[in-house]
Amino acid sequence: MTTIIYTGLSISHKQAKEILPDAIYMPPIKRGDIEEILEKYDDIDIIGIIDGVFHQSPAVAHKEILKALKNGIKVVGGASMGALRACELYPYGMEGVGSIFNDYKNEVIDSDDDVAVALDPESYEQLSESYINIRYNLEFACDDEIITTQQKQQILDAAKQTYYPKRSFEYVIAKSKIDGEIQQQLLGYIKDKNFDIKYEDAKKTINYIKQLKMQQ
């Protein structure tokens, strides 16, 4: 049976293969990709959606995923585009994994802009920071008393008001205009913590698919 996973941004193909080596890894999903693989492979058991394009090409359509589900294929999503589509389609059978999926489901976040990043189309290198990762890092910093709740909200407001390709920790923290010394402390804290919620959820998604295959 063939398992296909769309990623490369939240987690590299090399890192993903260390978890599940026998899947076929594709670049971030765009509209038409599922139709293409359904024509190419007749033994697909699982489709994993982690990363997808938002603006460079049309995003994967709901009807494509629904067609795969109708054909008896398990579709699992998490971390980025996969989490968004899983939240929209879990009532129809798509499975969601991870914290970001739950954040969409619980309406903590509500738009594709919350997970969107700019990327290099050739290398899939991430060129900006996602709003959701900024949010998680600020929550940690607030819990550890690096910043106050009010300062956290100032930075989140600045991040929301920033067009996603321009988002970086440095940019939105500076834009928030909190005290300069606190800015440096916060940036040092974030650098030391080195936490990426999309990467963590991508690993969870691939591990979940791995468990599904072990149960077959």
N, C-alpha and C positions, 0 to 999 in steps of 0.2 A: 504494500500500500504506500501511496505517496503523500507526504506531508509537506506543505508549502508554507513558508513563513516570510512575511514582508517586513523587512527591517533594514538596519544599516546606519541609522542615525542615533536612536536611543541606545542601541547596543550594536557593536560592529558584527559583521558576519563571522569573523574569527572568534570573537568572544562567545557568540551564540552557538557556534559549532562545538565549543568546549562543553556545553551543557547538553546539546542534542545534535550529535554529528550526522545522523542519517536523514535529516530534513533537507529540503531544497530551499535555499535562502535567496530571496528576491529583493530588489531595491524597494524603497518606500512605494506603497501602492498608489495607483492612480486609476481613474475611470477607464474601464475596459479591460483591466488586467485579469479580473476573475473570469470574464467571458473567454479570454484568451487561454487561460490554463484549463478551463473546462473542456475546451476543444482539443487541447494538446494531450491531456492526461485523462484516462478513463478509470483510474483507480485511486483517486484522491480520497483520503479519509479525513484529513484535518487541514483547515486553512487557518493560519495564525496571522492576525493583523496587528502589528505594533506601530510602525511608522507609515505615514502616507503624505502625499503632497496636498497642499491646501490652495496655493495660488499659482504655482508654476504651471500646473495642468489641472483640469477638472478633478475634483475629489471623487473617490470611489462612491458609486451610487448605492443607495439602500437596496434597490431592486436587484443589483448584482449579488449582494450578500444573501438576500432572500431566495434567489434562484439556487444558490449553492446549498442553503439549508433545505430547500424543497427536494433537492437531489440526494438528501441523506448525508451530507457532509457536515461535520462539526466545524463551526466557525468560532474561533476564540480571539478575543481582543483585549489589549491592555496597553498602558504606558502613554500613548499619544492618540493618533487617529483611531487606533484600535479601541481605546477606552471610550472615546466619544461615540463611535458607531455601536459598540456593545451596549452602552447606556440607552441608545435610541432603539436598539433592536432586541434587547434581552427578552421582552415579552413574546418575541417570535422565535426564540430558540438560540440566538447568539449568546455565547458565554463571555462574561467579563471577569477580569482578574486584576487585583491590585488596588492600591490606595487611590489612584487617579480615577479609575472606574467608579469606585465608591463615592468619590467627591462629585463626579457628574451625577450619579444616581441620587445623592443626597442634596443636590443643588448647591453645593459649596462653590462650584464653578459651573458655567453654563454655556460657554462658547468655544468654538475652535481656536479662537485667539488665545485662550488660556494655555494651550499646549503648543502653539505654533512657534517655530524658530526659523531663522534664515539658514540656508545650507548651501554648500558648494555642490552644484549639480554633478560634478565629476567625481569628487572624492566622498561626498556625503558628510563632509566635515561640518559640524555645527558652528555657525557664525554669530549666533546671538543666544540669549538665555531665555528660557520659557518662563512665562508668568507663574506657572504652577511650581516650578523649582525655586523661584525667588520666594514665593509664599512659604514653602516648606522650610527653607533656610531661615527666613525671618521668624517663623514660629519657634524653631529651635533656639534662635538667638534671644527671643523674648523669654522663653522658659529658663534660659541660662542667665537671664538678667543682664545681657549685653546691651539691650535696648528696652525701652518701655513699650507698653501696648500702644500708646499714642504715636511713638516714633515708628513702630512697625506699620501702623495704618498710614502714616505719611508716606512711607516708602512704597507701600502697596498701591496707594493712590497714584503716585508718580509712575509706577510700573504700568498701571492700567492706562494711563494717559499717554504712554509712549508706544509708538508704532512698533510692532513686534520685531522687525529686523534690526531696530536700534537698541533693543533691550540688552543690557548687561548689568551685572551687579554694580560696577563702578558708575555707570551712567545714571541709573535710577536712584541710587543712594545719594549721588551728588545733586540730582534734580530735586530730591526731597527737602534739601536745605536744612537737614538736621546738623547739629554741632559738628565741626570739622574733626575734632578729636574722637568723637564717637563714631564718625564715619570710618576712620582708620582702624579703630578697634573692631568694628563690625566686619570690615573687609578682611582683616587678619583672621578673625574667627571663622568666616565663611571659607577662606582658603585652607585653613587648618582642618576644618571638618570635612571638606571635599565631598559633600553629599549631593547626589543627583537622583531625585525621585523617579524620573523617567527611566533611568538605567536600572534602578532597583525593581521597578514594575516590569520592565522588559525581561529581566531575569526570572521573575515570578511567572510571567506568562509562558516563557519557554519551558520552565520546570513543570508547569501545569500540563502543557502539551505532552511533555515527556511522560508524566504520570498516566495520561490518557492512553498513550501508546503501550505502556506497560500492562495496562488492564485489558488490552485487546486479545 
